[in-house]
Amino acid sequence: MSQFGDQLNQMALVALIYMIGASGVEFSKLMILGIVPTLFFGPVSGVFVDRWKRKKVMVNSDILRGVLVLSIPFLKRSILSVYAVMFLVFIINKFFLSARSASIPNIVNREHLLVANSLSTSAYTLTIVLGSGIGGIIVSLTGWKTGFYIDSITYFISALLLSLVTVREPSKVDTPTAKDDMSIKSSISHFKNDIKVGFKEITQNESVLFAVLALSMIMSVAGVSFVLFPVLVRNTFRLGTGSLGILISILGGGLLLGSSAVGKFGHKLAREKLILLSFLFTGIIILMLSRSSAFLYFLSGTFLLGISVAPIFIVTETILQENVIDAVRGKVFGTKVAIVNAAFLFFGIISGAIIDFTGEKSVFVVLGVICILFAIAGEILLYRKTQENLKAIEKSE
């Protein structure tokens, strides 16, 4: 429910920025504003999520976001005041996302995690496809204020629905003792150690590290595509924003179908194998897109691209939930979010200059080759690991 409101919120923000008369640069600022809280508050949110009741974190986050979004129509028409409120919304959103991801294993059994993540991704993709379209219509017909009003209502409804969900949570024990709490220096030290735990868990657990690396890789590709697709639509196909909207919806449709397929058939392949296979097909499809000269052909390829990348998002999430204990799950997910969004932001920023220098087609080729090489390298490492495990078993016998 709140995710649908997020898409409506984006449409209202676009309408507000246009009404104020801001330039296109403001949209880039808004994107950076959404990513920066992830980099700094991702690991932080994970620490607190592991200390607090995650259900309460999600419910309170929705209530706070609802109140903040509701305040936007009453602000003075200053883009800075809107940015300030949205910055707070994005920070709170980090707490909500960390708590939600860490809570799924407390709601469903281990054997159902893949299906649960598939349904979650499908629902999120559906909100992107429907929320953007319906949100655009609502805002264009009723104005940007109505968009924010409805968005705030979706947050409040989400809080109500979450309050009815049963989440099996172990008792939370704060790391600092009562004596430690009297010392600010000691509390800061404990807090830093908690953040380090997230990074340590990722680097020392091979399965978790593989999942984070795979997700970072596909988010790097997504960061480049975020810049590449609009440029391609404008320069290569000579089309406008309407066609870009269709392209995004088609991509979302592919993600939706791919997510559903993972939930139904994903258990038939090993987790790592499915991810590597997805990277291989993603690379091949991107190479096909690099040769497309007709927009209809490009749309078809984009639909296939959505299907091929869906397993990567779902299976990496499942691997993390299966291999991270509850006590540090929030820290790991918070750290993971910061890492993958840093990859998205970094490659999104540098891709603009690269595209201008080399051209859109060349960048597509490079992206495709990188995905294929990642799949091949991963398969080689996986094969070596399997052989080492077999030798260890033989020696033990």
C-alpha positions in Angstrom: 0.0 0.0 0.0 2.7 2.5 1.0 4.7 1.5 -2.1 1.8 2.6 -4.3 1.8 5.8 -2.4 5.5 6.2 -3.1 4.9 6.2 -6.8 2.1 8.7 -6.4 4.4 10.8 -4.3 7.0 10.9 -7.2 4.3 12.1 -9.6 3.2 14.8 -7.2 6.9 15.9 -6.7 7.4 16.1 -10.5 4.2 18.2 -10.9 5.3 20.5 -8.0 8.8 21.0 -9.4 7.4 21.9 -12.8 4.9 24.3 -11.2 7.6 26.1 -9.3 9.4 26.5 -12.5 12.6 24.6 -11.5 15.0 23.4 -14.1 15.7 19.8 -15.0 18.8 19.9 -12.7 16.4 19.8 -9.8 15.3 16.3 -10.8 18.9 15.1 -10.6 19.2 16.8 -7.2 16.0 14.9 -6.1 17.5 11.6 -7.2 20.7 12.3 -5.3 18.6 13.3 -2.3 17.0 9.9 -2.3 20.3 8.0 -2.5 22.4 9.9 0.0 20.3 8.9 3.1 20.8 5.3 2.0 24.6 5.6 2.0 24.7 7.2 5.5 21.7 5.9 7.2 21.5 2.4 5.7 24.0 0.8 8.1 22.7 3.0 11.0 19.1 1.9 10.4 20.2 -1.7 10.5 21.8 -1.3 14.0 18.6 0.1 15.4 16.3 -2.4 13.6 18.2 -5.2 15.4 17.7 -3.5 18.8 14.0 -2.5 18.4 10.9 -4.5 17.6 10.8 -4.5 13.8 7.0 -4.5 13.6 7.0 -1.3 15.6 9.7 0.2 13.4 7.6 -0.4 10.3 4.3 0.9 11.8 5.9 4.0 13.3 7.9 4.6 10.1 4.6 4.6 8.1 2.9 7.0 10.5 5.9 9.4 10.5 6.1 9.3 6.7 2.4 9.9 6.5 2.6 13.0 8.7 5.6 14.4 6.8 4.1 13.9 3.4 0.8 15.5 4.6 2.7 18.6 5.6 4.1 19.3 2.1 0.9 21.0 0.7 1.0 23.4 3.7 4.6 24.5 3.2 5.5 27.7 1.4 6.3 27.1 -2.3 10.0 26.8 -1.7 11.8 23.9 -3.2 14.3 23.8 -0.3 11.5 23.2 2.2 10.2 20.3 0.1 13.7 18.9 -0.2 14.1 19.1 3.6 10.8 17.2 4.2 11.6 14.6 1.6 15.1 14.1 3.0 13.5 13.1 6.3 11.0 10.9 4.5 13.9 9.1 2.7 15.8 8.6 6.0 12.7 7.1 7.7 12.2 4.9 4.6 15.7 3.3 5.2 14.4 2.2 8.7 11.2 0.8 7.1 13.0 -1.1 4.4 15.7 -2.6 6.7 12.9 -3.7 9.1 10.8 -5.2 6.4 13.6 -7.2 4.8 14.8 -8.5 8.2 11.2 -9.4 9.2 10.3 -11.7 6.4 12.0 -14.7 7.9 10.1 -14.0 11.1 6.8 -14.2 9.2 7.2 -17.1 6.8 9.1 -20.4 7.2 12.5 -20.9 5.7 11.3 -23.1 2.9 8.8 -20.4 1.8 11.3 -17.5 1.7 11.9 -17.7 -2.1 8.1 -17.6 -2.8 7.7 -14.8 -0.2 10.4 -12.7 -1.8 8.9 -13.4 -5.2 5.5 -12.1 -4.1 7.1 -9.1 -2.5 9.0 -8.2 -5.6 5.9 -8.8 -7.8 3.9 -6.5 -5.6 6.5 -3.8 -5.7 6.9 -4.1 -9.5 3.1 -3.9 -9.8 3.0 -0.7 -7.8 5.7 0.8 -10.1 3.7 -0.1 -13.2 0.3 1.0 -11.8 1.3 3.6 -9.4 3.2 5.7 -12.0 0.4 5.5 -14.5 -2.5 6.0 -12.1 -0.5 8.6 -10.1 0.2 10.6 -13.2 -3.5 10.7 -14.1 -4.6 11.6 -10.6 -2.1 14.4 -10.3 -2.8 15.8 -13.8 -6.6 15.8 -13.1 -6.7 16.9 -9.5 -3.4 18.7 -8.9 -0.2 18.0 -7.0 -1.7 18.6 -3.5 -4.2 15.8 -4.0 -1.3 13.5 -4.8 0.4 14.2 -1.5 -2.9 13.8 0.4 -3.5 10.4 -1.1 0.1 9.4 -0.5 -0.2 10.2 3.2 -3.4 8.2 3.4 -1.7 5.1 1.9 1.0 5.4 4.7 -1.6 5.5 7.4 -3.5 2.5 5.9 -0.2 0.6 5.6 0.5 1.3 9.3 -3.0 0.0 10.2 -2.5 -3.2 8.1 1.0 -3.8 9.5 -0.3 -3.5 13.1 -2.6 -6.5 12.4 0.3 -8.7 11.1 1.9 -11.2 13.5 5.7 -11.1 13.5 7.6 -13.7 15.5 10.4 -11.8 17.0 13.0 -12.9 19.6 13.5 -10.6 22.6 15.7 -7.6 21.9 18.6 -7.0 24.1 20.5 -3.7 23.7 24.2 -4.1 23.3 25.2 -1.3 25.7 24.7 -1.9 29.4 23.1 0.6 31.8 26.6 1.6 32.9 27.7 2.1 29.4 24.8 4.3 28.6 26.1 6.8 31.1 29.1 7.3 28.9 28.6 9.0 25.5 32.1 7.8 24.4 31.2 4.2 25.3 27.8 4.4 23.5 29.4 5.7 20.3 32.0 2.9 20.5 29.2 0.3 20.8 27.4 1.9 17.9 30.5 1.8 15.7 31.0 -1.8 16.6 27.5 -2.6 15.6 28.0 -1.1 12.2 31.2 -3.0 11.8 29.3 -6.2 12.5 27.2 -5.7 9.3 30.3 -5.4 7.1 32.0 -8.3 8.9 29.1 -10.6 8.4 29.0 -9.8 4.7 32.8 -10.3 4.1 33.2 -13.5 6.2 30.2 -15.4 4.9 30.8 -16.6 1.3 27.1 -16.9 0.4 26.2 -13.5 1.8 29.2 -11.9 0.1 28.3 -13.5 -3.3 24.7 -12.2 -2.9 25.8 -8.6 -2.1 28.4 -8.6 -5.0 25.8 -9.9 -7.4 23.2 -7.3 -6.3 25.9 -4.6 -6.5 26.8 -5.6 -10.0 23.2 -5.5 -11.3 22.6 -2.2 -9.5 25.6 -0.8 -11.2 24.1 -1.8 -14.5 20.8 -0.2 -13.4 22.6 3.0 -12.5 24.0 3.2 -16.0 20.7 2.3 -17.5 19.0 5.0 -15.5 20.9 7.6 -17.6 21.3 5.5 -20.8 17.6 4.8 -21.5 16.4 8.4 -21.6 19.3 9.4 -23.8 18.7 6.5 -26.1 15.0 7.3 -26.4 15.7 10.9 -27.2 18.8 10.6 -29.5 18.5 7.2 -31.2 14.7 6.8 -31.5 13.9 10.6 -31.6 11.0 10.1 -29.1 9.9 11.9 -26.0 9.0 11.3 -22.4 5.7 9.5 -23.2 7.7 6.8 -25.0 10.1 6.6 -22.1 7.2 6.0 -19.8 6.0 3.2 -22.0 9.5 1.7 -21.9 9.6 1.8 -18.1 6.2 0.1 -17.9 7.3 -2.6 -20.3 10.4 -3.2 -18.2 8.1 -3.4 -15.1 5.9 -5.9 -16.9 8.9 -8.1 -17.6 10.0 -7.8 -13.9 6.5 -8.8 -12.8 6.5 -11.9 -15.0 10.0 -12.9 -14.0 9.2 -12.5 -10.4 6.2 -14.8 -10.7 8.2 -17.3 -12.6 10.9 -17.4 -9.8 8.2 -18.0 -7.2 6.9 -21.0 -9.1 10.0 -22.6 -10.6 13.0 -21.0 -8.8 13.3 -23.9 -6.3 14.3 -26.2 -9.1 17.8 -24.6 -9.4 20.5 -23.9 -6.8 20.4 -20.3 -5.6 23.9 -19.3 -7.0 23.2 -21.2 -10.3 20.0 -19.3 -10.9 21.7 -15.9 -10.3 24.6 -16.7 -12.7 22.2 -18.0 -15.3 20.2 -14.7 -15.0 23.4 -12.7 -15.5 24.2 -14.7 -18.6 20.8 -14.1 -20.2 20.9 -10.5 -19.1 24.2 -10.0 -20.9 22.9 -11.6 -24.1 19.7 -9.6 -24.1 21.7 -6.3 -23.5 23.9 -7.2 -26.5 20.8 -7.8 -28.6 19.4 -4.4 -27.5 22.7 -2.7 -28.6 21.8 -3.7 -32.2 18.2 -2.6 -32.2 17.2 0.3 -34.5 13.5 0.1 -34.2 11.7 1.2 -31.0 9.2 -1.7 -31.1 12.1 -4.2 -31.2 13.8 -2.4 -28.3 10.5 -2.6 -26.3 10.4 -6.4 -26.8 14.0 -6.7 -25.7 13.4 -4.6 -22.6 10.5 -6.8 -21.7 12.9 -9.8 -21.8 15.4 -7.8 -19.9 12.9 -7.4 -17.1 12.3 -11.1 -17.0 16.0 -12.0 -16.9 17.0 -9.6 -14.0 14.1 -10.4 -11.7 15.7 -13.6 -10.3 18.8 -11.7 -9.3 16.9 -9.3 -7.0 14.7 -12.1 -5.5 17.3 -14.8 -5.0 20.0 -12.5 -3.5 17.4 -11.3 -1.0 16.5 -15.0 -0.2 20.2 -15.9 0.2 20.7 -13.2 2.8 17.6 -14.1 4.8 18.6 -17.8 4.8 22.3 -17.2 5.8 22.1 -14.4 8.3 21.0 -15.0 11.9 18.2 -12.9 13.3 20.4 -11.0 15.8 22.4 -9.3 13.0 20.0 -9.4 10.1 19.0 -5.8 10.3 22.7 -4.7 10.4 23.4 -6.8 7.3 20.4 -5.6 5.3 21.1 -2.0 6.2 24.8 -2.3 5.1 23.7 -4.1 2.0 21.3 -1.3 1.0 24.1 1.2 1.5 26.6 -0.7 -0.7 24.3 -1.5 -3.6 22.9 2.1 -3.7 26.5 3.5 -3.6 27.1 1.3 -6.7 24.0 2.6 -8.4 24.8 6.3 -7.6 28.5 6.0 -8.6 27.9 4.4 -12.0 24.8 6.6 -12.6 26.9 9.7 -12.1 29.9 8.7 -14.3 27.8 7.1 -17.0 26.7 10.4 -18.4 30.1 11.5 -19.5 30.9 8.0 -20.8 27.8 7.9 -22.9 28.6 11.3 -24.4 32.1 10.2 -25.2 31.5 6.7 -26.6 27.9 6.7 -27.6 24.8 4.7 -26.4 25.5 1.6 -28.4 29.0 1.2 -27.1 27.9 1.4 -23.5 25.3 -1.3 -24.2 27.9 -3.6 -25.6 30.2 -3.0 -22.5 27.3 -3.7 -20.1 26.4 -6.9 -21.9 30.0 -8.2 -21.9 30.4 -7.4 -18.2 27.2 -9.3 -17.3 28.4 -12.3 -19.3 31.9 -12.2 -17.8 30.4 -12.1 -14.3 28.3 -15.2 -15.1 31.4 -17.1 -16.5 33.7 -16.0 -13.6 31.0 -17.0 -11.1 30.5 -20.4 -12.7 34.2 -21.1 -12.6 34.5 -20.1 -8.9 31.4 -22.2 -8.1 32.9 -25.2 -9.9 36.2 -24.9 -8.0 34.3 -24.6 -4.7 32.3 -27.7 -5.5 35.5 -29.7 -6.3 37.1 -28.6 -3.1 34.1 -29.7 -1.1 34.1 -33.1 -2.8 37.8 -33.6 -2.1 37.2 -32.6 1.5 34.4 -35.2 1.8 36.6 -37.9 0.2 39.5 -37.2 2.7 37.1 -37.3 5.7 35.9 -40.8 4.5 
